[in-house]
Amino acid sequence: MNTKLLPVSPESIAEAGEIIRAGGLVGFPTETVYGLGANALDGDAVRRIFEAKGRPGDNPLITHVASEEEIAPLITGGVSPAARALMDAFWPGPMTLIFPKSDAIPPEVSAGLSTVGIRMPSHPAARALIRAAQRPIAAPSANRSGRPSPTTARHVLDDMDGRIPLILDGGPCEVGVESTVIDVTGDVPRVLRPGGVTPEMIAKACGAVEVDGAVMRPLKEGEQPRSPGMKYRHYAPEGDLTIFEGENGAVAAAIRARYDAAPDGSAAILALPGHEALYGARRVFPLGAADTAESVAAALFALLRRLDDERVKHIFSEAVDSSGVGLAVMNRLSRAAAFHIEKV
């Protein structure tokens, strides 16, 4: 299959919409990461997503809509007051809500669960594609399963060339980590996957929030993912990644020792901005352009892919403060490291 990479335009959006309606796949930009989209109402089309990604079938997908009117046929039980407050505060934007699903959602989308994740993206190209397709679009991130998520169209092409017919190039993604996933089927909204909409923001919008224990731990034996991004090792570079937590000086000393013990040329260090000098002449990559969690989030996946391009075999990373958006960063880093975290 020849994969076309086209800049976003009215013509390329129209072509992409036709592909979706015909049961095909399209890589497209959102404000979080690039998605790999198919008609969410067509189980056969959705299966093609799993085939293209090499994604396990027990990992549910998110369904993207362009307007609130599109939601009612996809869910049952209506919209709770908490869900309404979150929708009013954060849609369109980087937030997915988990609702009981209707029969319109095929089991391929929900991985056999009785729920479905619904998101209304804010990226104009994503919204235009949904309207052009005239269908809700099921879409995980547009990467091979387990790899760092794509934040540019070139990343999508690296993973999906020859696997899908079209990628829409809308430039780099703004947020850089996937949407916050919130279960609104219970009495209190529960964060299943952290993202740009933080627990603090959720609590302010609707009065209460819980963070699922699996956000910062691997799933237990037999525990099924209730949201994308809950698998044990996810977002991972090809090299082995280890995270070090503790006081800055102790962390730097531990990382220097591990780096120096690695074979020459095989290791790299991920340091928070401003900490580079702690590592002397060693190979150091800054985690973001500024000392903020938002900056780290925006740069993280592109940085992990760069380490793959440079064939780094051993990666030693400082931990990030898990308050605010930092929780999303540490969630992604921890899963990329298969929860190999050393406390020093």
Secondary structure, 3 states (H helix, E strand, C coil): CCCEEEECCHHHHHHHHHHHHCCCCEEECCCCCCEEEEECCCHHHHHHHHHHHCCCCCCCCEEECCCHHHCHHHECCCCCHHHHHHHHHHCCCCEEEEEEECCCCCHHHHCCCCEEEEECCCCHHHHHHHHHHCCCEECCECCCCCCCCCCCHHHHHHHHCCCCCEEEECCCCCCCCCCEEEECCCCCCEEEECCCCCHHHHHHHHCCCEECHHHHCCCCCCCCCCCCCCCCCCCCCCCEEEEEECCHHHHHHHHHHHHHHCCCCCEEEEECCCCHHHHCCCCEEECCCCCCHHHHHHHHHHHHHHHHHCCCCEEEEECCCCCCCHHHHHHHHHHHCCCCEEEC
